[in-house]
Amino acid sequence: QVQLQESGPGLVKPSETLSLTCTVSGGSITSDTYVWMWIRQPPGKGLEWMGRIVYDGSTYYSPSLKSRTSISWDTSKNQFSLQLSSVNPEDTAVYYCALWGGYWGQGTQVTVSS
């Protein structure tokens, strides 16, 4: 059973970079059957898919966030990470890491505020 757990700061100041890490257990992030994703949900709004990384390290991002988003991984730690630059209050959301097929982390609240 694959399990995912997000970690990172809960408060980020405007214009700074949001950095979150997803720790994976129960499966290797380099498996060629897995697609690892970041998804967020702003308060009162629906889910927003942000991007993904797959077994060969290739990434794909939502066009609306592409200029500010970077997803990477540390295979030695079985972790993948999200960086979102130049954040503003509209980036306040619950951030989830997920594995295509229905496996989600519990989510972590990130608030952008000075």
C-alpha positions in Angstrom: 0.0 0.0 0.0 1.5 3.3 -1.1 1.4 6.1 1.4 2.2 9.8 0.9 2.9 12.5 3.5 3.3 16.2 2.8 5.7 18.4 4.8 6.7 22.0 4.7 6.1 25.4 6.2 2.5 26.4 6.9 3.1 30.1 6.4 4.9 31.8 3.5 5.3 35.5 2.9 4.2 37.1 -0.3 6.8 37.1 -3.1 8.7 34.2 -1.5 9.0 30.6 -2.7 6.7 27.9 -1.3 8.5 24.6 -0.8 6.8 21.3 0.0 8.1 17.8 0.2 6.2 14.5 -0.3 7.6 11.4 1.4 6.5 8.2 -0.2 6.4 4.8 1.5 5.3 1.4 0.2 6.5 2.0 -3.3 9.5 3.4 -5.3 9.1 6.8 -6.8 11.1 5.6 -9.8 8.7 2.8 -10.7 7.7 3.1 -14.3 4.0 2.6 -13.4 3.7 5.7 -11.2 2.7 9.3 -11.9 3.3 11.6 -9.0 1.4 14.8 -8.7 0.8 18.0 -6.8 -2.8 19.3 -6.4 -4.1 22.1 -4.4 -7.5 23.4 -3.1 -7.9 27.1 -2.3 -10.5 27.9 0.4 -14.0 27.7 -1.0 -12.8 26.5 -4.4 -12.3 23.3 -6.3 -9.2 21.1 -6.7 -6.5 22.5 -9.0 -3.9 20.1 -10.6 -0.5 21.7 -10.5 1.9 19.3 -12.2 3.5 15.8 -12.2 6.7 13.9 -12.3 7.2 10.4 -13.6 9.6 7.5 -13.5 12.3 9.1 -15.8 12.2 12.4 -13.9 10.3 14.2 -16.7 7.8 16.8 -15.5 4.7 18.5 -16.9 3.0 21.5 -15.4 -0.4 23.2 -15.5 -0.1 26.0 -18.1 -1.5 28.5 -15.7 1.2 27.8 -13.1 4.1 26.7 -15.4 6.1 29.9 -15.1 6.2 29.6 -11.2 6.2 25.9 -10.6 9.0 23.3 -10.3 8.7 19.7 -9.3 11.7 17.6 -8.5 12.7 14.5 -6.6 15.3 12.9 -4.4 15.3 9.3 -5.3 17.7 8.4 -2.4 15.0 9.6 0.0 12.0 8.4 -2.0 10.6 12.0 -2.0 9.4 14.5 -4.5 9.0 18.2 -4.0 7.1 21.2 -5.1 8.4 24.7 -5.4 6.1 27.6 -6.2 7.8 30.9 -6.7 6.5 34.5 -6.2 3.6 33.5 -4.1 0.7 35.7 -3.4 -2.4 35.4 -1.1 -4.3 33.6 -3.9 -1.8 30.7 -3.5 -3.2 30.1 0.0 -4.6 26.5 -0.2 -4.4 23.0 1.1 -1.7 21.3 -0.9 -1.8 17.6 -1.7 0.7 15.2 -3.1 -0.8 12.3 -4.9 -0.2 9.2 -6.9 -2.3 8.7 -10.1 -4.8 6.0 -9.3 -6.3 7.3 -6.1 -3.5 7.6 -3.5 -3.4 11.0 -1.7 -1.5 12.5 1.2 -3.6 14.0 4.0 -2.8 17.5 2.7 -1.0 20.4 4.3 -2.4 24.0 4.7 -0.2 26.7 3.3 -1.1 30.3 4.0 0.5 33.2 2.2 0.5 36.2 4.4 2.9 38.9 5.7 
